[in-house]
């Protein structure tokens, strides 16, 4: 039976599955599925009237349900989130579960199915790295004036068309109706779709609205645009973080393992993906998902807090250029620690297998496999990247106050073990005669000795897998005070590729003109197999810098655009960012914290910027940026 699940969406007390048949036809099937949640009272005799009132209005069943801490006596209530919140307001001691779990996840866990799959695939096959889906894809590029807003050019599967907006929309609508794709990859889809309201994108002509969201991550504001989610078709904004990192294959894999629509998988954060994955795994095991966390951090005295509340370990490098350097790093170190040391909220101090360790193990196995496969075949790079980001954020989520299966003690224990492992790796390396140049959290840079022997011994003594990279040469950059920067370095790998971290060419706020100069330099430096050869390239590198410095006045202002994320909507003093926000406001666009803004600096001293129709730029300001990029390349060559 050739049928594939394309998409899944909740609809009132039912779930819609969009299924692609073997003949290519896509159909909608609606399944009735009543929503429910669990509740538990520590003392039910205190809430007899509340229970009686609930039973008169809703179906209430007495039951025993399972949590990660063990079995719980309580009730299954067939109602939604509003009812649960009403109960919460009336009974402060109530424990609620499965309240905010997505209805389609409950349905799919019960039926043993998942999106972006063959209808007969077993749920364990979500962890297969290779999967084939017969979904047709349409690629759409969009160029236009975001301030009007107005589309001026589109490209359809690479074919570029320039015309009036109305004609471009008609052209695109016609192509969608003729080709009838299952997936549309559209540049800036979440910006342009609310403007053009292209009904052809949805198979029913209807859309669901995903509201805009401002949230904070590691102290920085993040912004998610509102989005129109089509019915029966996948619409992916190719500028979304998950698509940039994972590509289409990565999005489809995230949808499969987290059991949510690919429309949502492309728009939520990797942290939300790992959380949704954990929720689905809990549902599959019959474990109830807490609505509010009740395992808050216990009180600690100052000495205990000072000992436990530490981050990852770092060994500071000496700035400079080094030859024949090995980089030894652990594969997904923190998730590996969770799995190996059985770390989960309910398993600390216990020998029973913890929930987090159990559900992260298959993801970790996948990551180890894709990391190896991508070295031989680049088509695995996207799925490897999406798995990497999900596993990176699973560590952060263990300490996040709203995480469903998080607890600060787990977070602290992961950090403690991670610090001990890095120190252990350093001690082993030094004992074996290696010179340790730098170390950061899960990674060590060393010189000398037999790397295969070091790798084998580190893996044997830590029980964690490692990966090795060889640099012909590597440069550790200095900080302003002259000491070594922790995460700013670049070097030539023995494969001939350059690895760049923290330099201006890698920063998203670096203007294209400056980025191009630095990348041209790195392309030349790639030719050097030794430090002696590298120093010999100085005249050629200087020529590249001088060319860009001398030609700067004649550069196009568009090449000087700076892209930043607005930290806040209002600033106390006049800065370039605050001037840009004012200009956006004048043009009719309200900037919210976390939104990306673009501007060209016209006069840095007076904080004058342009955000559209760029005609001039402050040469002196941009030359300073160029010099800064050149300094990163040349400081050790003089």
VMD Tcl script that draws the C-alpha trace (Angstrom):
set ca {
  {0.00 0.00 0.00}
  {1.74 3.17 -1.21}
  {0.51 5.95 1.06}
  {2.61 8.61 2.77}
  {1.69 11.00 5.58}
  {2.50 14.50 4.31}
  {1.12 16.62 7.15}
  {-0.88 16.52 10.38}
  {-2.92 19.27 12.03}
  {-5.43 19.45 14.90}
  {-8.98 20.62 14.18}
  {-11.27 21.07 17.20}
  {-11.86 17.54 18.63}
  {-10.27 15.80 15.66}
  {-6.99 15.51 13.74}
  {-6.51 16.07 10.00}
  {-4.00 13.88 8.19}
  {-2.97 14.85 4.66}
  {-2.04 11.66 2.83}
  {-0.27 11.27 -0.51}
  {-1.41 8.20 -2.45}
  {0.66 6.11 -4.83}
  {-1.08 7.76 -7.81}
  {0.20 11.17 -6.63}
  {-3.16 12.41 -5.36}
  {-3.15 14.16 -1.94}
  {-6.26 13.68 0.21}
  {-7.39 14.83 3.65}
  {-8.61 12.32 6.24}
  {-10.25 13.60 9.44}
  {-10.16 11.44 12.58}
  {-12.23 12.18 15.67}
  {-9.99 12.44 18.72}
  {-11.24 13.94 21.95}
  {-8.77 16.05 23.93}
  {-8.03 15.13 27.54}
  {-5.71 15.85 30.45}
  {-4.86 14.19 33.77}
  {-5.19 15.69 37.22}
  {-3.99 14.59 40.63}
  {-4.93 16.01 44.07}
  {-2.56 15.27 46.98}
  {-5.74 15.21 49.11}
  {-8.89 14.71 47.03}
  {-11.20 15.16 50.07}
  {-10.38 18.90 49.95}
  {-11.81 19.19 46.43}
  {-15.02 17.10 46.42}
  {-17.20 20.00 45.20}
  {-14.80 20.87 42.40}
  {-14.77 17.23 41.21}
  {-18.58 17.05 41.32}
  {-18.84 20.26 39.28}
  {-16.37 18.87 36.73}
  {-18.30 15.58 36.43}
  {-21.56 17.41 35.66}
  {-19.99 19.27 32.70}
  {-17.31 16.94 31.32}
  {-16.49 13.26 31.02}
  {-14.28 12.48 34.03}
  {-12.74 9.04 34.62}
  {-10.93 7.91 37.74}
  {-7.59 6.38 36.72}
  {-3.99 5.62 37.51}
  {-1.46 7.29 35.23}
  {2.31 7.15 34.98}
  {4.80 10.00 35.48}
  {8.61 9.80 35.28}
  {8.60 9.58 39.10}
  {6.13 6.68 39.26}
  {2.40 5.96 39.24}
  {-0.17 8.55 40.27}
  {-3.81 8.21 41.35}
  {-6.07 10.76 39.68}
  {-8.53 11.54 36.91}
  {-8.66 11.73 33.15}
  {-10.70 14.80 32.18}
  {-11.96 15.08 28.59}
  {-11.55 18.82 28.15}
  {-9.00 21.38 26.97}
  {-6.46 23.81 28.37}
  {-9.00 26.47 29.48}
  {-10.70 24.01 31.82}
  {-7.33 22.91 33.25}
  {-6.38 26.53 33.93}
  {-9.72 27.11 35.64}
  {-9.05 24.10 37.92}
  {-5.56 25.44 38.63}
  {-6.99 28.78 39.78}
  {-9.39 27.07 42.18}
  {-7.09 24.37 43.55}
  {-3.55 25.57 44.19}
  {-2.27 22.10 45.16}
  {-3.46 20.37 41.95}
  {-0.96 18.60 39.69}
  {-1.95 18.69 36.00}
  {-0.55 16.64 33.10}
  {-0.91 16.49 29.30}
  {-2.63 19.90 29.33}
  {-0.56 21.72 26.71}
  {0.52 18.68 24.69}
  {-0.37 19.07 21.01}
  {-3.48 17.10 20.06}
  {-1.87 15.66 16.92}
  {1.02 14.31 19.02}
  {-1.44 12.56 21.37}
  {-3.24 11.10 18.36}
  {-0.10 9.91 16.57}
  {1.40 8.40 19.73}
  {-1.81 6.43 20.26}
  {-1.90 5.24 16.62}
  {1.87 4.61 16.38}
  {2.31 6.90 13.34}
  {4.30 10.04 12.55}
  {4.47 12.73 9.81}
  {6.69 12.61 6.70}
  {6.53 8.83 6.65}
  {5.07 5.86 4.83}
  {1.80 4.92 6.49}
  {3.17 1.46 7.37}
  {6.49 2.64 8.82}
  {7.08 1.64 12.42}
  {7.70 4.53 14.84}
  {11.19 3.17 15.52}
  {12.02 3.91 11.87}
  {11.96 7.63 12.73}
  {15.58 7.10 13.72}
  {16.65 5.89 10.28}
  {19.00 8.40 8.67}
  {18.04 7.41 5.11}
  {14.40 7.89 4.18}
  {12.75 8.50 0.81}
  {9.60 10.57 0.45}
  {7.82 11.04 -2.90}
  {7.08 14.72 -2.23}
  {7.25 17.21 -5.12}
  {9.14 20.43 -4.38}
  {8.78 23.94 -5.86}
  {11.53 26.52 -5.19}
  {10.49 30.19 -5.17}
  {12.81 33.19 -4.82}
  {11.37 36.62 -4.01}
  {12.94 40.08 -4.38}
  {11.19 43.33 -3.58}
  {10.83 46.48 -1.52}
  {10.02 45.45 2.05}
  {8.99 48.99 3.00}
  {6.11 49.39 0.51}
  {5.89 46.28 0.57}
  {5.99 45.25 -3.08}
  {7.41 42.26 -4.96}
  {9.48 43.19 -8.01}
  {11.00 39.89 -9.05}
  {10.41 36.18 -8.48}
  {12.30 33.09 -9.52}
  {10.50 29.78 -9.99}
  {12.82 26.76 -9.91}
  {15.63 29.09 -11.00}
  {13.67 30.88 -13.80}
  {13.73 34.63 -13.05}
  {10.76 36.89 -13.88}
  {10.57 40.68 -13.45}
  {7.20 42.40 -13.74}
  {4.48 44.23 -11.79}
  {3.55 42.59 -8.50}
  {0.03 41.62 -9.62}
  {1.38 39.81 -12.70}
  {4.10 38.06 -10.68}
  {1.53 36.78 -8.17}
  {-0.69 35.51 -11.02}
  {2.28 33.77 -12.62}
  {3.26 32.07 -9.35}
  {-0.35 31.08 -8.65}
  {-0.61 29.48 -12.10}
  {2.61 27.50 -11.64}
  {1.45 26.20 -8.23}
  {-1.89 25.10 -9.68}
  {-0.21 23.41 -12.67}
  {2.63 21.72 -10.80}
  {0.62 21.04 -7.60}
  {3.75 20.68 -5.39}
  {3.65 19.11 -1.93}
  {6.40 21.39 -0.59}
  {7.09 25.03 -1.45}
  {10.50 26.44 -0.48}
  {10.00 30.21 -0.54}
  {12.46 32.99 0.24}
  {11.13 35.20 3.07}
  {7.80 33.35 2.92}
  {6.72 34.52 6.38}
  {7.19 38.16 5.38}
  {5.61 38.05 1.91}
  {2.71 35.61 2.41}
  {0.64 37.85 4.76}
  {1.12 40.61 2.15}
  {0.21 38.67 -1.02}
  {-2.23 36.16 0.58}
  {-1.62 33.69 -2.25}
  {-4.54 31.27 -1.83}
  {-3.04 28.74 -4.27}
  {-0.35 27.92 -1.67}
  {-3.01 26.14 0.43}
  {-4.75 23.06 -0.98}
  {-8.04 24.26 0.54}
  {-7.42 28.00 0.07}
  {-7.43 28.30 3.88}
  {-4.56 29.10 6.24}
  {-3.89 28.83 9.95}
  {-2.13 31.75 11.56}
  {0.99 31.22 13.65}
  {1.27 34.37 15.76}
  {4.45 36.42 16.09}
  {6.49 35.73 19.18}
  {9.21 37.53 21.14}
  {11.24 35.30 23.44}
  {14.57 35.38 25.25}
  {17.39 32.92 24.72}
  {20.65 33.12 26.69}
  {19.96 36.76 27.54}
  {19.21 37.85 23.96}
  {15.86 38.82 22.45}
  {14.63 36.59 19.62}
  {11.72 37.29 17.31}
  {9.57 34.91 15.28}
  {7.48 36.49 12.54}
  {3.81 35.68 12.25}
  {3.27 32.99 9.63}
  {0.46 31.68 7.46}
  {0.38 27.88 7.61}
  {-1.29 26.35 4.52}
  {-3.52 23.29 4.66}
  {-2.39 20.19 2.80}
  {0.92 21.66 1.70}
  {4.26 22.44 3.32}
  {5.47 26.05 3.07}
  {9.02 26.61 4.31}
  {10.67 30.01 4.69}
  {14.19 29.38 3.37}
  {15.53 32.17 5.62}
  {14.46 30.32 8.77}
  {17.26 29.12 11.07}
  {16.29 25.44 10.83}
  {16.24 25.50 7.01}
  {19.55 27.38 6.77}
  {21.15 24.80 9.05}
  {19.39 21.59 8.02}
  {17.99 22.15 4.53}
  {14.82 20.34 3.46}
  {16.10 16.92 4.56}
  {16.86 18.30 8.03}
  {13.35 19.81 8.35}
  {11.69 16.55 7.28}
  {13.83 14.58 9.74}
  {12.94 17.01 12.56}
  {9.25 16.57 11.68}
  {9.57 12.77 11.73}
  {11.34 12.50 15.07}
  {9.41 15.27 16.89}
  {6.06 14.23 15.40}
  {4.92 17.71 14.39}
  {4.02 19.21 11.03}
  {7.04 20.15 8.89}
  {5.42 23.61 8.69}
  {6.01 23.94 12.44}
  {9.32 22.05 12.48}
  {10.76 24.70 10.16}
  {9.62 27.58 12.39}
  {10.23 26.56 16.00}
  {13.65 26.69 17.71}
  {15.90 23.60 18.00}
  {15.17 23.78 21.74}
  {11.45 23.46 21.05}
  {12.15 20.57 18.65}
  {14.01 18.59 21.33}
  {11.27 19.40 23.86}
  {8.54 18.23 21.44}
  {10.57 15.08 20.72}
  {10.79 14.33 24.47}
  {7.03 14.91 24.82}
  {6.24 12.49 21.97}
  {8.59 9.86 23.44}
  {6.83 10.28 26.81}
  {3.41 9.80 25.19}
  {4.67 6.69 23.37}
  {5.73 5.23 26.73}
  {2.46 6.16 28.41}
  {4.18 8.78 30.58}
  {2.13 11.87 31.47}
  {3.73 15.24 30.66}
  {3.59 17.81 33.50}
  {1.80 21.09 32.77}
  {3.78 23.12 35.32}
  {7.04 21.93 36.77}
  {6.77 20.96 40.42}
  {10.38 19.79 40.97}
  {11.73 23.28 41.63}
  {15.34 23.81 42.68}
  {15.82 22.96 46.34}
  {17.37 25.49 48.69}
  {21.17 25.50 48.72}
  {23.54 27.24 51.09}
  {26.14 29.65 49.69}
  {29.02 27.16 49.77}
  {26.97 24.49 47.97}
  {25.79 27.02 45.38}
  {29.35 28.25 44.78}
  {30.50 24.66 44.20}
  {27.60 23.53 41.98}
  {26.74 26.60 39.90}
  {29.62 26.58 37.39}
  {29.78 26.37 33.64}
  {32.06 24.54 31.21}
  {35.85 24.40 31.56}
  {38.14 26.57 29.38}
  {41.94 26.58 29.03}
  {42.99 29.93 27.59}
  {45.30 29.81 24.55}
  {48.40 31.93 23.96}
  {47.69 34.05 20.86}
  {49.81 33.08 17.89}
  {50.24 30.75 14.94}
  {51.01 27.06 15.49}
  {51.98 24.24 13.13}
  {50.86 20.59 13.04}
  {48.05 20.89 15.57}
  {45.46 18.22 16.41}
  {41.93 19.11 17.49}
  {40.32 16.39 19.59}
  {36.67 16.92 20.44}
  {33.89 14.80 21.90}
  {30.93 13.92 19.70}
  {27.84 15.56 21.30}
  {29.56 15.63 24.69}
  {26.71 16.79 26.92}
  {24.03 14.41 25.52}
  {26.66 11.63 25.74}
  {27.13 12.46 29.43}
  {23.34 12.33 30.00}
  {23.18 8.87 28.38}
  {26.37 7.40 29.89}
  {25.84 8.73 33.42}
  {22.06 8.14 33.39}
  {21.13 11.76 34.18}
  {17.42 12.55 34.40}
  {15.30 14.43 36.97}
  {14.04 11.18 38.51}
  {17.28 9.14 38.28}
  {19.72 11.37 40.22}
  {20.99 9.24 43.09}
  {19.15 6.19 41.73}
  {20.21 3.18 39.65}
  {17.01 2.94 37.59}
  {17.27 3.95 33.94}
  {16.30 7.61 33.59}
  {13.78 8.94 31.06}
  {16.13 11.54 29.52}
  {18.99 9.06 29.14}
  {16.66 6.55 27.49}
  {15.07 8.92 24.96}
  {18.28 10.75 24.01}
  {20.18 7.54 23.27}
  {18.65 6.90 19.80}
  {19.20 10.57 18.80}
  {22.81 10.32 19.94}
  {23.32 7.14 17.88}
  {21.89 8.96 14.86}
  {24.23 11.93 15.38}
  {27.30 9.70 15.66}
  {26.25 8.03 12.40}
  {25.50 11.25 10.46}
  {28.71 12.93 11.65}
  {30.65 10.03 10.17}
  {28.56 9.83 6.98}
  {28.80 13.54 6.12}
  {32.59 13.28 5.83}
  {32.12 10.95 2.86}
  {28.87 12.35 1.49}
  {27.79 16.01 1.87}
  {24.09 15.11 1.46}
  {24.11 14.09 5.14}
  {25.30 17.54 6.30}
  {21.74 18.90 6.79}
  {20.42 16.04 8.92}
  {23.67 16.04 10.91}
  {23.32 19.79 11.56}
  {19.70 19.60 12.75}
  {20.58 16.71 15.08}
  {23.59 18.63 16.36}
  {21.45 21.68 17.24}
  {18.74 19.58 18.89}
  {21.33 17.75 21.01}
  {23.17 20.99 21.86}
  {19.96 22.55 23.19}
  {18.90 19.43 25.12}
  {21.64 20.32 27.64}
  {20.34 23.88 28.06}
  {16.80 22.58 28.44}
  {17.76 20.48 31.46}
  {18.23 23.74 33.37}
  {15.39 25.73 31.78}
  {12.73 26.57 34.37}
  {9.80 25.64 32.08}
  {11.32 22.48 30.56}
  {8.92 19.54 30.87}
  {11.67 17.11 31.86}
  {14.31 19.48 33.21}
  {15.83 19.97 36.63}
  {18.66 22.33 37.60}
  {20.55 19.57 39.46}
  {20.77 17.59 36.19}
  {22.17 20.68 34.44}
  {24.75 21.20 37.19}
  {25.77 17.54 37.18}
  {26.32 17.58 33.40}
  {28.56 20.65 33.80}
  {30.49 19.03 36.67}
  {31.15 15.80 34.76}
  {32.03 17.79 31.60}
  {34.65 19.82 33.51}
  {36.17 16.66 34.99}
  {36.32 14.98 31.57}
  {38.10 17.93 29.91}
  {40.62 18.08 32.78}
  {41.08 14.31 32.47}
  {41.68 14.64 28.70}
  {44.26 17.40 29.31}
  {46.07 15.30 31.95}
  {46.19 12.24 29.64}
  {47.53 14.38 26.77}
  {50.27 15.93 28.92}
  {51.18 12.56 30.42}
  {51.62 11.22 26.86}
  {53.96 14.10 25.97}
  {51.53 16.35 24.08}
  {51.65 20.14 24.38}
  {48.15 21.45 25.21}
  {47.50 24.73 23.35}
  {43.83 25.40 24.07}
  {40.74 23.75 25.50}
  {37.10 24.75 25.56}
  {34.23 22.74 27.11}
  {34.39 19.63 24.87}
  {37.45 20.25 22.73}
  {41.26 20.20 23.09}
  {44.00 21.47 20.74}
  {47.36 19.69 21.11}
  {50.75 19.28 19.41}
  {53.13 16.32 19.25}
  {52.82 12.60 20.00}
  {50.71 9.83 18.48}
  {47.16 11.15 18.11}
  {45.63 7.69 17.52}
  {47.00 6.50 20.86}
  {45.68 9.64 22.60}
  {42.25 9.25 20.99}
  {42.04 5.57 21.98}
  {43.09 6.24 25.58}
  {40.72 9.23 26.03}
  {37.80 7.16 24.72}
  {38.74 4.21 26.94}
  {39.06 6.30 30.10}
  {36.05 8.59 29.55}
  {33.72 6.18 27.73}
  {32.85 8.94 25.23}
  {33.52 8.99 21.48}
  {35.90 11.59 20.04}
  {36.62 13.07 16.65}
  {40.03 14.23 15.38}
  {40.97 17.02 12.95}
  {44.51 17.87 11.84}
  {45.59 21.45 11.15}
  {48.65 22.19 9.03}
  {48.58 25.49 10.92}
  {46.16 27.33 13.17}
  {45.94 30.93 14.41}
  {44.53 31.74 17.86}
  {43.53 35.42 17.85}
  {44.11 37.85 20.73}
  {41.52 39.76 22.74}
  {41.81 43.53 23.23}
  {43.98 43.04 26.33}
  {46.40 40.83 24.38}
  {45.37 37.53 26.01}
  {44.06 34.67 23.86}
  {40.43 34.72 22.71}
  {38.49 31.57 23.60}
  {36.47 31.15 20.41}
  {38.19 33.19 17.71}
  {40.55 31.19 15.55}
  {41.15 29.97 12.01}
  {43.43 27.49 10.33}
  {44.11 25.21 7.37}
  {42.95 21.63 7.86}
  {45.07 18.86 6.34}
  {42.16 18.30 3.90}
  {43.04 21.70 2.38}
  {39.90 23.42 3.71}
  {39.97 26.48 5.96}
  {38.14 26.37 9.31}
  {36.96 29.78 10.53}
  {35.50 30.58 13.95}
  {34.61 34.01 15.38}
  {36.32 36.04 12.62}
  {34.58 38.91 10.82}
  {33.87 36.83 7.70}
  {31.73 34.54 9.90}
  {29.78 37.32 11.63}
  {26.33 38.09 10.26}
  {26.70 41.82 10.93}
  {29.82 42.19 8.74}
  {29.17 44.20 5.54}
  {29.59 42.19 2.32}
  {32.46 44.40 1.10}
  {34.50 43.70 4.25}
  {33.57 40.00 4.25}
  {34.73 39.65 0.64}
  {38.15 41.13 1.40}
  {38.70 38.73 4.31}
  {37.42 35.70 2.40}
  {39.76 36.51 -0.53}
  {42.63 36.56 1.97}
  {41.59 33.20 3.44}
  {41.39 31.70 -0.06}
  {45.02 32.74 -0.64}
  {46.11 31.51 2.83}
  {44.58 28.13 2.01}
  {47.51 27.52 -0.35}
  {50.05 27.54 2.53}
  {50.87 24.13 4.03}
  {53.27 25.55 6.62}
  {53.83 28.73 8.65}
  {56.88 29.53 6.48}
  {54.73 29.35 3.32}
  {52.05 31.39 5.10}
  {54.47 34.20 5.93}
  {55.60 34.17 2.29}
  {52.07 35.08 1.21}
  {52.13 38.41 3.05}
  {52.76 40.56 -0.11}
  {49.84 38.88 -1.93}
  {47.55 39.36 1.08}
  {48.59 42.99 1.46}
  {47.70 43.54 -2.20}
  {44.15 42.24 -1.58}
  {43.74 44.55 1.42}
  {45.11 47.60 -0.43}
  {42.86 46.93 -3.43}
  {39.77 46.93 -1.22}
  {40.95 49.93 0.81}
  {41.70 52.03 -2.29}
  {38.51 50.99 -4.11}
  {36.21 51.57 -1.15}
  {35.03 55.04 -2.22}
  {33.75 53.57 -5.49}
  {31.94 50.64 -3.83}
  {28.16 50.28 -4.03}
  {26.37 51.36 -0.82}
  {24.41 48.06 -0.97}
  {27.69 46.25 -0.18}
  {27.95 48.22 3.08}
  {24.67 46.98 4.60}
  {25.02 45.97 8.26}
  {22.58 43.36 9.59}
  {21.81 43.35 13.31}
  {19.24 41.88 15.65}
  {17.52 44.62 17.65}
  {18.17 44.02 21.35}
  {15.24 46.26 22.32}
  {12.71 48.58 20.74}
  {13.81 51.68 22.68}
  {17.36 52.78 23.53}
  {18.34 55.24 26.28}
  {21.02 56.94 24.17}
  {21.59 57.54 20.50}
  {23.34 54.61 18.83}
  {23.54 53.41 15.23}
  {20.96 50.72 16.07}
  {18.56 53.21 17.68}
  {18.89 55.52 14.64}
  {18.07 52.58 12.36}
  {14.99 51.72 14.45}
  {13.83 55.37 14.15}
  {14.28 55.21 10.36}
  {12.26 51.97 10.20}
  {9.53 53.65 12.23}
  {9.44 56.61 9.81}
  {9.06 54.13 6.96}
  {6.04 52.58 8.69}
  {7.67 49.47 10.18}
  {7.54 48.94 13.96}
  {10.70 47.17 15.14}
  {10.28 44.68 17.98}
  {13.06 43.18 20.14}
  {14.67 40.24 18.35}
  {13.79 41.50 14.85}
  {16.55 41.66 12.24}
  {17.28 45.17 10.94}
  {19.50 46.34 8.07}
  {21.14 49.72 7.64}
  {24.03 51.59 6.02}
  {26.06 54.02 8.16}
  {25.98 57.45 6.49}
  {27.65 59.46 9.28}
  {28.97 57.46 12.25}
  {29.82 60.51 14.37}
  {26.30 61.96 14.13}
  {24.73 58.45 14.18}
  {23.02 58.96 10.79}
  {22.00 55.78 8.93}
  {19.89 54.90 5.91}
  {17.59 51.86 5.82}
  {16.36 52.12 2.21}
  {17.41 53.77 -1.04}
  {21.07 53.79 0.02}
  {23.06 56.47 -1.83}
  {26.07 57.20 0.42}
  {28.12 55.72 3.26}
  {30.70 56.84 5.80}
  {34.00 55.77 4.18}
  {36.01 56.43 7.35}
  {33.72 54.19 9.44}
  {33.82 51.31 6.93}
  {37.58 51.61 6.51}
  {37.89 50.96 10.25}
  {35.86 47.77 9.80}
  {38.07 46.78 6.86}
  {41.18 47.43 8.96}
  {39.77 45.31 11.78}
  {39.18 42.42 9.35}
  {42.70 42.88 7.94}
  {44.17 42.88 11.46}
  {42.64 39.42 12.09}
  {44.41 38.15 8.96}
  {47.77 39.89 9.32}
  {48.63 40.62 12.98}
  {51.00 37.63 13.31}
  {52.56 38.00 9.83}
  {54.26 41.38 10.34}
}
mol new
graphics top color blue
foreach p $ca { graphics top sphere $p radius 0.5 }
foreach p [lrange $ca 0 end-1] q [lrange $ca 1 end] { graphics top cylinder $p $q radius 0.2 }
display resetview
